[in-house]
Amino acid sequence: MAFFESMLTLLLVAIVFLQFSRKFRIPYPTMLAIAGVIVAAVPWAPEVAIDPELALALLIAPVLFDAAYDLPPRTLRRNWLPLFSLAAIAVIVTAAAVAAVGVTMAGLPLAAAIALGAIVAPPDAAAATAMLDRFDLPRQTYVILKGESLLNDAVALLIFSAAVAAAASPAFFTGALAELALAVPGGLILGYLLGRLYMVVGLKLAGTLGGTLLEFVATFGTWIIAERLHLSAILAIVVYAMVIARYMPERQTARHRIHSYSVWEAAVFLLNVLAFLLMGLQVRQIVLDLDPGRLNFAIILAAAVFVTVILVRLAWVLFYNRAITFLAERGYTRQAVPTFATSLLAGWCGMRGLVTLATALALPIDFPDRDIILLSALAVVLGTLIVQGLTLQPLIRILKFEPDTSLDRDLTRARVALIDAALAELVGGEDKATRILRDVYTSEREIAADGKHPREVSTLDKQRRSVIAAKRRKLAAMRRADEIDDDVFHTLEQELDWAELAVLPPGRDEIVES
């Protein structure tokens, strides 16, 4: 009960802090980090522990699925070099640098030091994109930073799993490495097969509450089945999500998609809140249990790890900028050359978040120097979210990026093509309804061809919104006057919700913290 009360308290604090996040343009994970520390610092905060395997399945599986769902394979192919640089090399170099700090400064066992490096290596793109969404930035930079979040999680978690296995088994390099070599392709195959199976079953339940529940059951089930078969659960989830994202949306109804996306956004957001709470409560207990001398030492190590992860990422991204420029000038690569400003921005977008918290919580209870690793992980998360999160907006303003209109151009071209398809469907019809609809689409095509969204400037849609607002006022008045029952009210309210969604300008139907 105490944990549940603390969870409600953090949710309330998070809701309050998120109002400041929107007002002052601060990434919401930064506010969650502050809120988690506040709740963990209260005197009545309970001592809470979570099973390490449960921490990975509960906190990581949905986040990996959500990230992989939004990353199509063609994006990987088109941007393979910068993504490989950030998601693989940068993560490996960061993990190695942090491991070196852990061994030299704290005398950590090699496996424990590598685990610490893997925990703090992957940046959380949710924190960066929560800020980047609000600025007109180069489209390529934005796409790469979002794509990085999925791949760097997978690479870091593979390193983490190997380090934990090495710490638990002295014979790791003779047995576990061979097992890992089978786990990687096995996870890829399992994810593909389960994705195809889900499409068969999920389509039969699409549009139902059971279908929404199945999405979570199948995601967690994919992770658990992979773990039971000793395959890579990380890669299984990634491939499973990509298969579903490629084929499923075209076969779902609009209602199911809207409902499903809303539920997933809320679930991932809640997992962020839960992770910050669990981490804060565990670190609170560690701080209370440590003697002052070891606590001071742990704080110094945490500060060193924090500085290392920032400098290593920044140095690697700037080095990549110079290297790719050198290769491009000599015709060795056709990859787009990033400007110094975009590289500096990408290097500074290294905020850590949910994945770092979840992998730290997933450390076995008897893992060597677990207390110091947890403190260092929390310090990196708090430090990067506060220092980098609060300085990202001023940095973007200083760099003064040239507006990138490529997305607007692509949207305009595709929007006009869709309206042309609608007009072609109406060719030949001479009844009154068809003529009216043809006139509406012809007007919308003229608006779309000018690069504007029809619902933004359409007088008809503006009138529709006014009519819907009038209907809402009348419906509320009828309810207050007891002219209709609640079941009638809610049925008509839902009809008005869908009608309003169809005529809202773009951007007005989005969830703010997503």
C-alpha positions in Angstrom: 0.0 0.0 0.0 2.9 2.4 0.8 4.3 1.8 -2.7 0.9 2.5 -4.3 0.6 5.7 -2.3 4.1 6.8 -3.4 3.1 6.0 -7.0 0.1 8.2 -6.8 2.1 11.0 -5.2 4.7 10.9 -8.0 1.9 10.9 -10.6 0.4 14.0 -8.9 3.8 15.7 -8.7 4.6 14.8 -12.3 1.3 16.2 -13.5 2.0 19.5 -11.7 5.6 19.6 -13.0 4.5 18.9 -16.6 2.6 22.2 -16.6 5.9 23.9 -16.1 7.4 21.7 -18.8 5.0 23.0 -21.4 5.2 26.6 -20.3 9.0 26.8 -20.1 9.7 24.4 -23.0 11.6 21.9 -20.8 11.7 18.2 -21.9 9.2 16.3 -19.8 11.7 13.6 -18.7 13.7 16.4 -17.0 10.6 17.3 -15.0 10.0 13.6 -14.2 13.5 13.3 -12.9 13.0 16.2 -10.5 9.7 14.9 -9.5 11.1 11.4 -8.7 13.8 12.9 -6.5 11.3 14.9 -4.6 9.0 11.9 -3.9 12.0 9.7 -2.9 13.2 12.4 -0.5 10.0 12.5 1.6 10.5 11.0 5.0 7.7 8.4 4.6 9.0 7.0 1.3 8.9 3.2 1.5 11.7 0.7 0.8 10.8 -0.9 -2.5 12.6 -3.6 -4.4 11.8 -5.0 -7.9 12.8 -8.3 -9.3 15.6 -7.6 -11.9 14.1 -9.8 -14.6 10.7 -8.2 -14.1 12.3 -4.7 -14.4 13.6 -5.5 -17.9 10.4 -7.1 -19.1 8.1 -4.5 -17.6 10.1 -1.4 -18.4 12.1 -2.2 -21.5 9.8 -4.4 -23.6 7.1 -1.8 -24.2 9.6 1.0 -24.8 11.6 -1.0 -27.4 8.3 -2.0 -29.1 7.2 1.7 -29.2 10.5 2.8 -30.6 10.8 0.0 -33.2 7.2 0.6 -34.4 8.1 4.1 -35.4 11.4 3.2 -37.2 10.8 1.7 -40.7 13.6 -0.4 -42.2 14.0 2.0 -45.1 15.2 4.6 -42.6 17.8 2.2 -41.4 19.0 1.6 -45.0 19.0 5.3 -46.0 20.9 6.5 -42.9 22.9 3.4 -42.0 26.2 5.1 -41.6 25.2 7.9 -39.1 23.0 5.5 -37.3 25.7 2.9 -37.0 28.1 5.6 -35.8 25.7 6.8 -33.0 24.0 3.6 -32.1 26.9 1.1 -32.2 30.3 2.8 -32.2 29.3 5.7 -29.9 27.6 3.3 -27.4 30.6 0.9 -27.5 33.1 3.7 -27.0 31.1 5.3 -24.2 30.7 1.9 -22.5 34.4 1.3 -22.8 35.4 4.7 -21.5 33.0 4.4 -18.5 34.3 0.9 -17.8 37.9 2.3 -17.8 36.8 4.9 -15.3 35.1 2.3 -13.1 38.2 0.1 -13.1 40.8 2.8 -12.5 38.9 5.0 -10.0 36.7 2.5 -8.1 38.5 -0.8 -8.7 35.3 -2.4 -10.0 35.6 -5.9 -11.4 35.8 -5.8 -15.2 32.3 -7.3 -15.7 30.8 -4.8 -13.3 32.6 -1.9 -14.9 31.3 -3.0 -18.4 27.8 -3.3 -17.0 28.0 0.2 -15.6 29.2 1.4 -19.0 26.4 -0.4 -20.8 23.8 1.1 -18.4 24.8 4.7 -19.0 25.8 4.5 -22.6 22.4 4.8 -24.5 20.9 8.2 -24.7 17.1 8.5 -24.5 15.7 10.1 -27.6 12.3 10.7 -25.9 13.9 13.5 -23.9 15.6 15.0 -27.0 12.6 14.7 -29.3 10.3 16.2 -26.7 12.3 19.4 -27.1 13.2 19.0 -30.8 9.6 18.7 -31.8 9.1 22.4 -30.9 11.8 23.7 -33.2 12.2 23.9 -37.0 15.3 21.8 -37.3 17.0 19.9 -40.1 14.8 16.9 -40.9 17.7 14.6 -41.3 19.1 15.3 -37.9 15.7 14.8 -36.3 15.2 11.4 -38.1 18.6 10.2 -37.1 18.2 11.1 -33.4 14.9 9.3 -33.3 16.3 6.2 -35.1 19.3 6.2 -32.8 17.1 5.6 -29.7 16.1 2.2 -30.8 19.4 0.9 -32.1 21.5 2.2 -29.2 19.1 0.6 -26.7 19.5 -2.8 -28.4 23.4 -2.5 -28.6 23.7 -1.4 -24.9 21.3 -4.1 -23.7 23.3 -6.8 -25.5 26.5 -5.5 -23.8 24.7 -5.4 -20.5 23.4 -8.9 -20.8 26.8 -10.2 -21.7 28.4 -8.4 -18.7 25.9 -9.7 -16.2 26.4 -13.2 -17.6 30.2 -12.8 -17.3 29.9 -11.7 -13.7 27.7 -14.6 -12.8 29.7 -17.3 -14.6 33.5 -17.7 -14.6 33.2 -19.9 -17.7 31.4 -17.2 -19.7 33.8 -17.0 -22.5 33.6 -20.7 -23.2 29.9 -21.2 -22.9 27.9 -18.0 -22.8 29.5 -16.5 -25.8 28.5 -19.5 -27.9 25.0 -19.2 -26.5 24.9 -15.5 -27.3 26.0 -16.3 -30.9 22.9 -18.4 -31.2 20.7 -16.0 -29.3 21.1 -13.1 -31.8 19.8 -14.9 -35.0 17.4 -16.9 -33.0 15.9 -13.7 -31.6 15.5 -12.2 -35.0 13.7 -15.3 -36.4 11.5 -15.6 -33.3 10.5 -11.9 -33.6 9.5 -12.3 -37.2 7.5 -15.4 -36.6 5.6 -14.0 -33.6 5.0 -10.8 -35.6 3.4 -12.7 -38.4 1.4 -14.8 -35.9 0.1 -11.6 -34.2 -1.1 -10.3 -37.5 -3.4 -13.3 -37.9 -4.8 -13.2 -34.4 -4.7 -9.5 -33.9 -6.8 -8.7 -37.0 -9.6 -10.9 -35.7 -9.7 -8.8 -32.5 -9.1 -5.4 -34.0 -11.4 -2.7 -32.8 -12.1 -4.4 -29.5 -10.8 -3.9 -26.0 -9.5 -7.5 -26.1 -7.5 -6.5 -29.1 -5.9 -3.6 -27.2 -5.1 -5.9 -24.3 -3.6 -8.5 -26.8 -1.1 -5.8 -28.0 0.4 -5.7 -24.5 0.1 -9.5 -23.9 1.8 -10.2 -27.2 4.6 -7.7 -26.6 5.4 -9.0 -23.1 4.8 -12.5 -24.3 7.4 -12.1 -27.1 10.0 -11.0 -24.5 9.2 -13.8 -22.1 9.2 -16.5 -24.8 12.6 -15.3 -26.0 14.0 -15.3 -22.5 12.7 -18.9 -21.9 14.3 -20.1 -25.1 17.6 -18.3 -24.2 17.3 -16.1 -27.3 17.8 -12.3 -27.6 14.6 -10.8 -26.2 15.8 -7.4 -27.3 16.1 -8.3 -31.0 13.0 -10.4 -30.9 10.9 -7.3 -29.7 12.6 -5.0 -32.3 11.8 -7.3 -35.3 8.4 -8.2 -33.9 7.5 -4.5 -33.8 8.9 -3.7 -37.2 6.9 -6.6 -38.8 3.7 -5.3 -37.2 4.4 -1.6 -38.1 5.0 -2.6 -41.7 1.8 -4.5 -42.4 -0.7 -4.0 -39.6 -1.8 -0.3 -39.8 -3.1 -0.8 -43.4 -5.5 -3.5 -42.1 -6.8 -1.7 -39.0 -9.8 0.6 -38.7 -9.3 4.3 -37.9 -11.0 3.8 -34.5 -8.7 1.0 -33.5 -5.5 2.9 -34.6 -6.5 6.0 -32.6 -7.4 4.0 -29.6 -4.3 1.9 -29.8 -1.9 4.8 -30.2 -3.4 6.7 -27.3 -3.2 3.7 -25.0 0.5 3.1 -25.9 1.5 6.7 -25.4 -0.1 6.7 -22.0 1.5 3.3 -21.1 5.0 4.4 -22.1 4.6 7.7 -20.2 3.4 5.8 -17.1 6.4 3.5 -17.3 8.7 6.6 -17.3 7.0 7.7 -14.1 7.3 4.2 -12.6 11.0 3.9 -13.5 11.9 7.3 -11.9 10.0 6.3 -8.8 11.6 2.9 -8.4 15.1 4.2 -9.1 14.6 7.1 -6.6 13.4 4.8 -3.9 16.2 2.3 -4.3 18.9 5.0 -4.4 17.3 6.6 -1.3 17.8 3.3 0.6 21.3 2.9 -0.7 22.3 6.4 0.5 20.8 5.7 3.9 22.7 2.4 4.2 26.1 3.5 3.0 28.7 4.8 5.4 29.8 8.4 4.8 33.2 7.5 3.4 31.9 5.1 0.8 29.0 7.5 0.0 31.5 10.3 -0.7 33.5 8.0 -2.9 30.4 6.9 -4.8 29.5 10.5 -5.4 32.9 11.3 -6.8 32.7 8.3 -9.1 29.2 9.2 -10.2 30.4 12.7 -11.1 33.3 11.3 -13.1 31.0 8.9 -15.0 28.6 11.8 -15.8 31.4 13.9 -17.2 32.7 10.9 -19.2 29.5 10.1 -21.0 29.0 13.7 -22.0 32.5 14.3 -23.3 32.8 10.9 -25.1 29.6 11.4 -27.1 30.4 14.9 -28.0 33.9 14.0 -29.0 32.8 11.1 -31.1 30.1 13.0 -32.9 32.4 15.8 -33.8 35.1 13.3 -34.9 32.5 11.6 -37.1 31.7 15.0 -38.6 35.3 15.6 -39.6 35.8 12.0 -40.8 32.7 11.9 -43.0 33.6 15.3 -44.4 37.0 14.0 -45.3 35.6 10.9 -47.0 32.9 12.8 -48.9 35.4 15.4 -50.3 37.4 12.5 -51.8 34.4 10.7 -53.2 34.6 7.7 -50.8 31.0 8.0 -49.6 27.7 9.4 -50.8 26.3 9.9 -47.3 25.0 13.4 -46.5 27.7 15.4 -44.7 26.3 17.0 -41.5 27.2 20.6 -40.7 29.1 21.4 -37.6 26.0 22.9 -36.1 23.9 19.7 -36.6 26.8 17.6 -35.2 27.1 19.8 -32.2 23.4 19.5 -31.6 23.5 15.7 -32.0 26.4 15.5 -29.6 24.6 17.5 -27.0 21.4 15.4 -27.3 22.8 12.8 -25.0 20.2 12.8 -22.3 19.7 9.5 -20.5 16.4 8.2 -19.4 14.1 5.2 -19.0 16.5 2.6 -20.5 19.3 3.6 -18.2 17.0 3.5 -15.2 15.5 0.1 -16.2 18.8 -1.6 -16.9 20.2 -0.4 -13.6 17.2 -1.8 -11.8 17.7 -5.1 -13.7 21.0 -5.7 -12.0 20.9 -8.8 -9.8 20.7 -8.1 -6.1 24.0 -9.8 -5.4 25.8 -8.1 -8.4 29.3 -6.7 -7.4 29.2 -3.1 -6.3 25.5 -2.8 -7.2 25.0 0.2 -4.9 27.7 2.3 -6.5 26.5 1.4 -10.0 22.9 2.4 -9.2 24.1 5.8 -7.7 26.2 6.4 -10.8 23.3 5.6 -13.2 20.9 7.9 -11.4 23.5 10.7 -11.3 24.0 10.4 -15.1 20.2 10.4 -15.7 19.6 13.4 -13.5 22.8 15.2 -14.6 22.1 14.9 -18.4 18.4 15.6 -18.1 19.0 18.7 -16.0 22.2 20.1 -17.6 21.6 19.1 -21.2 17.9 19.2 -21.0 17.8 22.8 -19.8 20.5 24.0 -22.1 19.2 22.4 -25.3 16.8 25.2 -26.1 19.5 28.0 -25.8 21.9 26.0 -27.8 19.4 25.6 -30.7 18.8 29.3 -30.7 22.5 30.1 -30.7 23.2 27.7 -33.6 20.5 29.4 -35.8 19.6 26.5 -38.1 18.3 27.3 -41.6 14.6 26.3 -41.9 14.2 22.8 -43.4 11.0 22.7 -45.6 11.5 19.3 -47.1 8.9 17.7 -44.9 6.3 20.4 -45.8 7.1 19.9 -49.5 6.7 16.1 -49.2 3.4 16.6 -47.3 2.1 19.0 -49.9 2.9 16.6 -52.8 1.3 13.6 -51.0 -1.7 15.6 -49.9 -2.5 16.8 -53.4 -2.1 13.2 -54.7 -4.6 12.0 -52.2 -7.1 14.6 -53.2 -6.6 13.8 -56.8 -7.4 10.2 -56.0 -10.6 11.3 -54.3 -11.6 13.5 -57.3 -10.9 10.6 -59.7 -13.3 8.4 -57.7 -16.0 11.0 -58.1 -15.7 11.4 -61.9 -18.9 10.7 -63.7 -21.3 11.2 -60.7 -23.9 13.8 -61.3 -26.2 13.4 -58.3 -26.4 16.3 -55.9 -24.3 14.7 -53.1 -21.5 13.9 -55.6 -21.4 17.4 -57.0 -21.2 19.0 -53.5 -18.4 16.6 -52.5 -16.6 17.3 -55.8 -16.7 21.0 -55.1 -15.4 20.5 -51.6 -12.4 18.4 -52.8 -11.7 20.9 -55.6 -11.5 23.7 -53.1 -9.3 21.6 -50.8 -7.0 20.8 -53.7 -6.4 24.5 -54.4 -5.6 25.1 -50.7 -3.3 22.0 -50.5 -1.4 23.0 -53.7 -0.5 26.3 -52.0 1.3 24.3 -49.3 -1.4 24.8 -46.6 -3.5 22.2 -44.8 -7.2 22.5 -46.0 -8.5 22.3 -42.4 -6.3 25.2 -41.4 -8.0 27.7 -43.8 -11.1 26.0 -45.0 -14.2 28.1 -44.2 -16.3 25.0 -44.3 -14.2 23.2 -41.6 -14.2 26.3 -39.5 -18.0 26.4 -39.7 -18.2 22.7 -38.9 -16.1 23.3 -35.7 -18.4 26.2 -34.7 -21.5 23.9 -35.3 -19.9 21.1 -33.3 -19.2 23.6 -30.4 -22.8 24.7 -30.5 -24.0 21.1 -30.4 -21.7 20.5 -27.4 -23.2 23.4 -25.5 -26.7 22.3 -26.3 -25.9 18.7 -25.3 -24.5 19.8 -22.0 -27.5 22.0 -21.4 -29.9 19.1 -22.1 -28.0 16.9 -19.6 -28.0 19.6 -16.9 -31.8 20.0 -17.4 -32.3 16.3 -17.1 -33.8 16.2 -20.6 -31.6 13.3 -21.6 -30.0 10.4 -19.6 -26.3 9.9 -19.3 -26.2 7.0 -21.7 -27.7 9.2 -24.4 -25.3 12.0 -23.5 -22.2 9.8 -23.7 -23.3 8.3 -27.0 -23.8 11.7 -28.6 -20.6 13.1 -27.0 -18.6 10.3 -28.6 -20.1 11.1 -32.0 -19.2 14.7 -31.6 -15.6 13.8 -30.6 -15.1 11.8 -33.8 -16.7 14.6 -35.9 -14.5 17.2 -34.3 -11.4 15.1 -34.8 -12.2 15.0 -38.5 -12.2 18.8 -38.8 -9.4 19.8 -36.4 -6.4 21.6 -37.9 -3.1 19.6 -37.9 -1.3 19.5 -34.5 -4.5 20.2 -32.5 -5.3 16.5 -32.1 -1.9 15.5 -30.6 -1.1 14.5 -27.0 1.2 17.1 -25.6 3.6 14.9 -23.6 4.0 12.4 -26.4 
